[in-house]
Amino acid sequence: MSDTPDHFVLICSTCQGPVAAETAQKLLDEQLPTGFATRLIACMAGCERPMTVGLQAKQKAQYLFGEITSLKDLTAVVEFAHQYLDSEDGWTSASERPPALLTKTLSRLPCLPAENGS
C-alpha cells in the first residue's frame, strides 16, 4: 500500500465525550494500520451519542459509530479499521465487528456507485 492514506477515520470535534477528540486522534494515529489517516470533523450529527467516529474510503461502505467513550472503544475502532482495510467493499455484518462496537453502530451507508453508474 502506498504511503498516501486512502482510508479515513473521522472524529467529531464538536460534541466531545469523556475522551477529548484530540486525545482520540492522537491515540488512533499511533495505532491505525498503514493507509489510514484521521480527520477532526466539526459536527457529524451524532450529538446525542458523543463522541461520534466514522470510517470511510473510496468504493467502500461508510460507517458511523456513536458513544465512543473509552480506550476500549478506541481499541475496537482500531480493530475494525483493520477489518475495514482488508474488506473489498467495506461491508461487514454486526456479528463480524468488534463486540465493543455492537451497540454503537449509528449507520452503515453503501459505497457510492462507480463513475459508470453501477
C-alpha positions in Angstrom: 0.0 0.0 0.0 1.2 3.5 -0.7 2.3 6.0 1.9 -0.7 8.2 1.0 -3.7 7.4 3.1 -6.8 6.3 1.2 -8.8 5.2 4.3 -10.0 7.7 6.9 -11.3 7.7 10.5 -13.4 10.8 11.1 -13.7 12.1 14.6 -16.3 14.6 15.7 -14.7 17.5 17.4 -17.9 19.3 18.4 -19.8 17.1 20.9 -16.9 15.6 22.8 -17.5 12.8 25.3 -15.2 11.6 28.2 -12.3 11.3 25.7 -11.4 14.5 24.0 -11.4 14.4 20.2 -7.8 15.5 20.1 -6.7 12.7 22.5 -8.7 10.1 20.5 -7.0 11.4 17.3 -3.5 11.0 18.9 -4.2 7.5 20.1 -5.7 6.4 16.8 -2.9 7.9 14.8 -0.5 5.7 16.9 -2.4 2.5 16.3 -4.2 2.6 12.9 -2.9 0.5 10.1 -0.8 2.0 7.3 -3.1 3.6 4.8 -5.3 5.3 7.3 -5.4 8.9 8.4 -7.6 10.7 11.0 -9.6 13.8 10.4 -11.3 16.0 13.0 -14.7 17.0 11.7 -16.9 19.7 13.2 -20.3 18.0 13.8 -21.3 14.6 12.4 -24.8 14.9 13.8 -24.3 12.2 16.5 -24.8 14.8 19.2 -27.0 12.6 21.4 -24.3 9.9 21.4 -20.9 11.6 21.7 -18.2 11.0 20.6 -19.0 10.1 17.0 -16.5 8.4 14.8 -16.8 7.4 11.2 -14.8 5.3 8.7 -14.7 6.0 5.0 -12.8 5.0 1.9 -13.5 5.3 -1.8 -15.6 2.4 -3.2 -16.4 1.1 0.3 -19.4 1.3 2.6 -19.1 4.0 5.2 -19.7 3.6 9.0 -20.7 5.9 11.8 -20.3 4.9 15.4 -21.5 6.8 18.5 -20.7 6.7 22.2 -17.0 6.2 21.7 -16.3 6.9 25.3 -13.3 4.9 26.4 -9.9 3.5 25.4 -11.7 0.1 25.0 -13.9 1.7 22.4 -10.9 3.3 20.6 -9.2 -0.1 20.5 -12.3 -1.6 19.0 -12.2 1.2 16.3 -8.6 0.2 15.5 -9.6 -3.5 15.3 -12.5 -2.6 13.0 -10.1 -0.4 10.9 -8.0 -3.5 10.2 -11.2 -5.4 9.1 -12.3 -2.5 7.0 -9.0 -2.1 5.3 -8.9 -5.8 4.4 -12.5 -5.8 3.1 -13.0 -5.3 -0.6 -16.2 -3.3 -0.3 -16.2 -2.3 3.4 -19.4 -4.2 4.0 -19.5 -6.2 7.3 -22.3 -7.6 9.4 -22.7 -6.6 13.0 -21.5 -10.0 14.2 -18.2 -9.5 12.4 -17.4 -6.2 14.1 -15.6 -6.0 17.4 -18.1 -6.6 20.3 -17.5 -3.2 21.8 -19.0 -1.6 18.7 -22.1 -3.9 18.5 -24.5 -1.4 20.1 -22.6 1.7 18.9 -23.3 1.5 15.2 -25.3 4.5 14.1 -25.2 3.9 10.4 -23.7 2.0 7.5 -24.0 3.6 4.1 -23.3 1.7 0.9 -20.5 2.9 -1.2 -21.2 5.4 -3.9 -21.7 3.9 -7.3 -18.7 3.7 -9.7 -18.5 6.5 -12.2 -20.2 4.4 -14.9 -23.3 4.5 -12.6 -23.3 0.8 -11.5 
